[in-house]
Amino acid sequence: MEKNTTHNTSITNNAGQLFSKTVNEKILLVQVLVGIFLYVNCLMIFTFFQKEAFRSDTRYILFAQTLFLDSTLMVMTDLASVGAFYQYPIPCIPCVILCVLMDWISNGTPLTLVAMCLERYVAVCMPLRHANISNPRSRLVGLLLVWSLSSIPSFIEFFAFVASASSSFWASAIICSLNVLNIHSWHTNLRTAVSQVYFLAMSAVIVFTYVKIMGAARVASSENKKSTTKSVRTVILHAFQLFLCTFQFWCPLIESAVFEIDIMLFINVRYSDFILFIIAPRCLSPLIYGLRDEKFFLVMKYYAFWGINKKTSPFFSSSVS
């Protein structure tokens, strides 16, 4: 009997060590990926602020907003994920505030992508009116509209949560995640419904811009063909990015179902969701504009090497001064 008890204890300890090692390795890899992501984004934000040509161009302003939103969301979700992995409880009120902010910011990225597609549509399909439409006033209105629309789902969830949460729940300490806001099943259904309405509306706008730009590409002259084709590819990449961003709204539903089956499977699914639908879509913005855009890439490369790369100096004096 004693021998069996010792054997069972050994198995439990080995399983616990394996579980802890797996979690630690996953957390370490996530921190490496987040660190690389934040370094690239900070370098691009620094590059954006260095040149007046970027600060006065609607396309680059929207790009800078996605960098800011993605970097902020990455820091918040990383902190929440580390706390969830290590089961570290925090007071309910700071957790709710963090969740509302994360939800707000995560909605801002796909809406900014839609605004970037519309900007490309105006630039390609209405080139003569582009300068008049894309002025400082319209940019400010557009940015305020993006922030306002992205806040609506967050405040809907928040007020639904406030209406249902008990006073004892507000005073408790909890493991912080977005699931905290979904006390009842109707909260989850409400979140899903609002997310799908937004997804359908944003998808319709992106399909509209894609069709219009494709039409312009067919009748474009050989001189404008290259620019128009590049805009088409940009819209396609934005559509893929939008799909990845909005799929994260389904992740809490999937994770909640998996949690009832197996804890280790739940950790693997949450880890995969974080990599595929949080980190991956945010890595596409630097790829789409930071690396594919020749002007921005040359200036960024200049600052990445602390001004040692003198090959970009003629470009500085002529194109982006």
VEXDREN-2710 file (C-alpha; in Angstrom, 1 decimal):
% VEXDREN-2710
k/r/px/py/pz
1/MET/0.0/0.0/0.0
2/GLU/2.8/2.4/1.0
3/LYS/4.7/1.4/-2.2
4/ASN/1.6/2.3/-4.4
5/THR/1.2/5.6/-2.6
6/THR/4.8/6.5/-3.2
7/HIS/4.5/5.5/-6.8
8/ASN/1.4/7.6/-7.3
9/THR/3.1/10.6/-5.6
10/SER/6.1/10.3/-7.9
11/ILE/3.8/10.2/-11.0
12/THR/2.0/13.3/-9.8
13/ASN/5.2/15.2/-9.1
14/ASN/6.6/14.2/-12.6
15/ALA/3.4/15.4/-14.3
16/GLY/3.5/18.6/-12.3
17/GLN/7.1/19.2/-13.3
18/LEU/6.4/18.5/-17.0
19/PHE/3.4/20.8/-16.9
20/SER/5.4/23.6/-15.3
21/LYS/8.3/23.1/-17.8
22/THR/5.9/23.3/-20.7
23/VAL/4.2/26.4/-19.5
24/ASN/7.6/28.1/-18.8
25/GLU/8.9/27.3/-22.3
26/LYS/5.7/28.7/-23.8
27/ILE/5.9/31.9/-21.8
28/LEU/9.6/32.3/-22.7
29/LEU/8.9/32.0/-26.4
30/VAL/6.0/34.4/-26.2
31/GLN/8.3/37.0/-24.4
32/VAL/10.9/36.6/-27.2
33/LEU/8.3/37.1/-29.9
34/VAL/6.7/40.1/-28.1
35/GLY/10.1/41.7/-27.5
36/ILE/11.0/41.4/-31.2
37/PHE/7.6/42.8/-32.2
38/LEU/7.8/45.7/-29.8
39/TYR/11.4/46.6/-31.0
40/VAL/10.3/46.7/-34.7
41/ASN/7.2/48.7/-33.9
42/CYS/9.0/51.2/-31.7
43/LEU/11.6/51.6/-34.5
44/MET/8.9/52.3/-37.0
45/ILE/7.1/54.7/-34.7
46/PHE/10.4/56.6/-34.2
47/THR/10.9/56.6/-38.0
48/PHE/7.4/58.0/-38.6
49/PHE/8.0/61.0/-36.2
50/GLN/11.4/61.8/-37.8
51/LYS/10.1/63.0/-41.2
52/GLU/7.5/65.6/-42.0
53/ALA/6.6/63.8/-45.2
54/PHE/5.3/60.9/-43.1
55/ARG/3.6/63.0/-40.5
56/SER/1.6/64.8/-43.2
57/ASP/0.6/61.8/-45.2
58/THR/-2.8/60.2/-44.3
59/ARG/-1.5/56.7/-45.3
60/TYR/1.4/56.9/-42.9
61/ILE/-0.6/58.5/-40.1
62/LEU/-3.0/55.6/-40.2
63/PHE/-0.1/53.2/-40.3
64/ALA/1.4/54.9/-37.2
65/GLN/-1.9/54.5/-35.4
66/THR/-2.0/50.7/-36.1
67/LEU/1.6/50.5/-34.7
68/PHE/0.5/52.4/-31.5
69/LEU/-2.6/50.3/-31.1
70/ASP/-0.9/47.0/-31.8
71/SER/2.1/47.8/-29.4
72/THR/-0.2/48.9/-26.6
73/LEU/-2.5/45.8/-27.0
74/MET/0.6/43.5/-27.1
75/VAL/1.9/44.9/-23.8
76/MET/-1.6/44.6/-22.1
77/THR/-2.4/41.1/-23.4
78/ASP/1.1/39.9/-22.6
79/LEU/0.7/41.0/-19.0
80/ALA/-2.7/39.4/-18.8
81/SER/-1.4/36.2/-20.3
82/VAL/1.5/35.9/-17.9
83/GLY/-0.8/36.5/-15.0
84/ALA/-3.3/33.9/-16.3
85/PHE/-0.6/31.3/-17.0
86/TYR/0.8/31.6/-13.4
87/GLN/-2.7/32.0/-11.9
88/TYR/-1.9/35.3/-10.3
89/PRO/-5.1/36.9/-8.9
90/ILE/-5.6/40.7/-9.0
91/PRO/-8.4/42.9/-7.7
92/CYS/-11.5/42.9/-9.8
93/ILE/-11.7/46.6/-10.6
94/PRO/-8.3/47.0/-12.2
95/CYS/-8.9/43.8/-14.1
96/VAL/-12.2/45.1/-15.5
97/ILE/-10.6/48.3/-16.5
98/LEU/-7.7/46.4/-18.2
99/CYS/-10.2/44.2/-20.1
100/VAL/-12.3/47.1/-21.3
101/LEU/-9.1/48.9/-22.6
102/MET/-7.9/45.7/-24.3
103/ASP/-11.2/45.2/-26.0
104/TRP/-11.3/48.9/-27.1
105/ILE/-7.8/48.8/-28.5
106/SER/-8.3/45.5/-30.2
107/ASN/-11.4/46.9/-32.0
108/GLY/-9.3/49.9/-33.1
109/THR/-6.9/47.9/-35.3
110/PRO/-9.4/46.4/-37.7
111/LEU/-11.3/49.7/-38.0
112/THR/-8.0/51.4/-38.8
113/LEU/-7.4/48.8/-41.5
114/VAL/-10.7/49.6/-43.0
115/ALA/-9.8/53.3/-43.0
116/MET/-6.5/52.5/-44.8
117/CYS/-8.4/50.6/-47.5
118/LEU/-10.7/53.5/-48.0
119/GLU/-7.6/55.8/-48.3
120/ARG/-6.2/53.6/-51.0
121/TYR/-9.5/53.6/-52.8
122/VAL/-9.6/57.4/-52.8
123/ALA/-5.9/57.6/-53.9
124/VAL/-6.4/55.1/-56.8
125/CYS/-10.0/55.8/-57.9
126/MET/-10.2/59.5/-57.2
127/PRO/-6.6/60.8/-57.7
128/LEU/-7.6/64.3/-58.6
129/ARG/-9.7/64.7/-55.4
130/HIS/-7.3/62.8/-53.1
131/ALA/-5.5/65.9/-52.0
132/ASN/-8.8/67.7/-51.2
133/ILE/-10.3/64.7/-49.4
134/SER/-7.2/63.8/-47.5
135/ASN/-6.7/67.0/-45.6
136/PRO/-5.9/67.6/-41.9
137/ARG/-9.5/68.2/-41.0
138/SER/-10.7/65.0/-42.6
139/ARG/-7.8/63.0/-41.1
140/LEU/-8.8/64.3/-37.6
141/VAL/-12.5/63.4/-38.2
142/GLY/-11.5/60.0/-39.5
143/LEU/-9.3/59.2/-36.5
144/LEU/-12.0/60.3/-34.0
145/LEU/-14.5/58.2/-35.9
146/VAL/-12.2/55.1/-35.6
147/TRP/-11.7/55.6/-31.9
148/SER/-15.4/56.3/-31.3
149/LEU/-16.6/53.2/-33.3
150/SER/-14.1/51.0/-31.6
151/SER/-15.3/52.0/-28.1
152/ILE/-18.9/51.0/-28.7
153/PRO/-18.5/47.2/-28.3
154/SER/-16.3/47.8/-25.2
155/PHE/-18.8/50.0/-23.5
156/ILE/-21.7/47.7/-24.4
157/GLU/-19.9/44.8/-22.7
158/PHE/-18.9/47.0/-19.7
159/PHE/-22.4/48.2/-19.0
160/ALA/-23.8/44.7/-19.4
161/PHE/-21.2/43.5/-16.9
162/VAL/-22.0/46.3/-14.4
163/ALA/-25.7/45.4/-14.6
164/SER/-25.0/41.8/-13.7
165/ALA/-22.0/41.7/-11.4
166/SER/-22.7/41.4/-7.7
167/SER/-21.1/43.7/-5.1
168/SER/-19.1/40.8/-3.7
169/PHE/-17.7/40.1/-7.1
170/TRP/-16.3/43.7/-7.3
171/ALA/-14.5/43.2/-4.0
172/SER/-12.9/39.8/-5.0
173/ALA/-9.5/39.0/-6.5
174/ILE/-9.7/37.1/-9.8
175/ILE/-7.5/35.7/-12.6
176/CYS/-7.7/38.4/-15.2
177/SER/-8.8/37.6/-18.8
178/LEU/-11.4/38.9/-21.2
179/ASN/-13.7/36.0/-20.1
180/VAL/-14.1/37.9/-16.8
181/LEU/-16.6/40.2/-18.5
182/ASN/-18.8/37.3/-19.6
183/ILE/-20.5/36.4/-16.3
184/HIS/-23.6/34.9/-18.0
185/SER/-24.1/33.1/-21.3
186/TRP/-26.0/36.0/-22.7
187/HIS/-23.0/38.2/-22.2
188/THR/-21.0/35.9/-24.5
189/ASN/-23.9/35.9/-27.0
190/LEU/-24.1/39.7/-26.9
191/ARG/-20.3/40.0/-27.5
192/THR/-20.5/37.6/-30.4
193/ALA/-23.4/39.3/-32.0
194/VAL/-21.8/42.8/-31.8
195/SER/-18.5/41.4/-33.1
196/GLN/-20.2/39.7/-36.1
197/VAL/-22.1/42.9/-37.0
198/TYR/-18.7/44.8/-37.0
199/PHE/-17.0/42.0/-39.0
200/LEU/-19.7/42.0/-41.7
201/ALA/-19.7/45.8/-42.0
202/MET/-15.9/46.0/-42.2
203/SER/-15.8/43.1/-44.7
204/ALA/-18.3/44.8/-46.9
205/VAL/-16.2/48.0/-47.0
206/ILE/-13.0/46.0/-47.9
207/VAL/-14.8/44.0/-50.6
208/PHE/-16.1/47.3/-52.0
209/THR/-12.6/48.9/-52.1
210/TYR/-11.1/45.8/-53.6
211/VAL/-13.6/45.7/-56.4
212/LYS/-13.2/49.4/-57.2
213/ILE/-9.4/49.2/-57.2
214/MET/-9.5/46.1/-59.4
215/GLY/-11.7/48.0/-61.8
216/ALA/-9.3/50.9/-61.8
217/ALA/-6.3/48.5/-62.4
218/ARG/-7.9/47.1/-65.5
219/VAL/-8.2/50.5/-67.2
220/ALA/-5.0/52.0/-65.8
221/SER/-2.3/53.1/-68.1
222/SER/1.1/51.3/-68.0
223/GLU/2.6/54.1/-65.9
224/ASN/-0.1/53.7/-63.2
225/LYS/-0.5/50.0/-63.5
226/LYS/2.3/49.1/-61.0
227/SER/1.0/51.5/-58.3
228/THR/-2.6/50.3/-58.8
229/THR/-1.6/46.6/-58.7
230/LYS/0.4/47.3/-55.5
231/SER/-2.7/48.9/-53.9
232/VAL/-4.7/45.7/-54.8
233/ARG/-2.2/43.5/-53.0
234/THR/-2.3/45.9/-50.0
235/VAL/-6.1/45.6/-49.8
236/ILE/-5.8/41.8/-50.0
237/LEU/-3.3/41.7/-47.2
238/HIS/-5.5/44.0/-45.1
239/ALA/-8.5/41.6/-45.7
240/PHE/-6.4/38.7/-44.5
241/GLN/-5.2/40.8/-41.5
242/LEU/-8.8/41.7/-40.7
243/PHE/-9.8/38.1/-40.8
244/LEU/-7.1/37.2/-38.2
245/CYS/-8.0/40.2/-36.0
246/THR/-11.7/39.4/-35.9
247/PHE/-11.2/35.7/-35.4
248/GLN/-9.8/36.4/-32.0
249/PHE/-13.4/37.3/-30.9
250/TRP/-14.2/33.6/-31.2
251/CYS/-11.2/32.5/-29.2
252/PRO/-12.9/33.0/-25.7
253/LEU/-15.8/30.7/-26.8
254/ILE/-13.4/28.0/-28.0
255/GLU/-11.2/28.3/-25.0
256/SER/-14.2/28.1/-22.6
257/ALA/-15.4/24.9/-24.2
258/VAL/-11.9/23.4/-24.2
259/PHE/-11.4/24.3/-20.5
260/GLU/-14.2/21.9/-19.6
261/ILE/-12.4/19.0/-21.4
262/ASP/-8.7/19.2/-20.3
263/ILE/-6.6/21.8/-18.7
264/MET/-3.5/21.0/-20.7
265/LEU/-5.4/21.2/-23.9
266/PHE/-6.8/24.5/-22.8
267/ILE/-3.3/25.9/-22.2
268/ASN/-2.2/24.7/-25.6
269/VAL/-5.2/26.2/-27.4
270/ARG/-4.9/29.6/-25.5
271/TYR/-1.2/29.6/-26.4
272/SER/-1.9/28.9/-30.1
273/ASP/-4.7/31.6/-30.1
274/PHE/-2.3/34.1/-28.7
275/ILE/0.4/33.4/-31.4
276/LEU/-2.0/33.1/-34.4
277/PHE/-4.6/35.7/-33.6
278/ILE/-2.9/38.3/-31.4
279/ILE/0.8/38.3/-32.5
280/ALA/0.5/37.2/-36.1
281/PRO/-2.0/39.8/-37.4
282/ARG/0.0/42.6/-35.6
283/CYS/3.1/41.5/-37.4
284/LEU/1.5/42.1/-40.8
285/SER/1.3/45.9/-40.4
286/PRO/5.1/46.3/-40.3
287/LEU/5.3/43.9/-43.3
288/ILE/2.6/45.7/-45.4
289/TYR/3.8/49.3/-44.9
290/GLY/7.2/49.1/-43.1
291/LEU/9.0/46.7/-45.4
292/ARG/7.0/46.9/-48.7
293/ASP/7.1/50.7/-48.8
294/GLU/10.4/51.8/-50.3
295/LYS/10.5/55.3/-48.8
296/PHE/9.6/54.2/-45.3
297/PHE/12.0/51.2/-45.5
298/LEU/15.0/53.3/-46.5
299/VAL/14.5/55.8/-43.7
300/MET/13.9/53.0/-41.2
301/LYS/17.0/51.2/-42.3
302/TYR/18.9/54.4/-41.9
303/TYR/17.8/54.8/-38.2
304/ALA/18.1/51.0/-37.5
305/PHE/21.8/51.3/-38.2
306/TRP/22.2/54.5/-36.3
307/GLY/22.8/56.6/-39.4
308/ILE/25.8/54.5/-40.5
309/ASN/24.2/53.5/-43.8
310/LYS/25.1/56.6/-45.8
311/LYS/23.5/55.1/-49.0
312/THR/20.2/56.6/-47.9
313/SER/21.5/60.1/-47.5
314/PRO/20.6/61.2/-51.1
315/PHE/17.1/60.0/-50.5
316/PHE/16.9/62.1/-47.3
317/SER/17.9/65.2/-49.1
318/SER/15.5/64.9/-52.0
319/SER/12.5/62.8/-51.2
320/VAL/11.9/62.8/-47.5
321/SER/13.4/66.0/-46.2
END
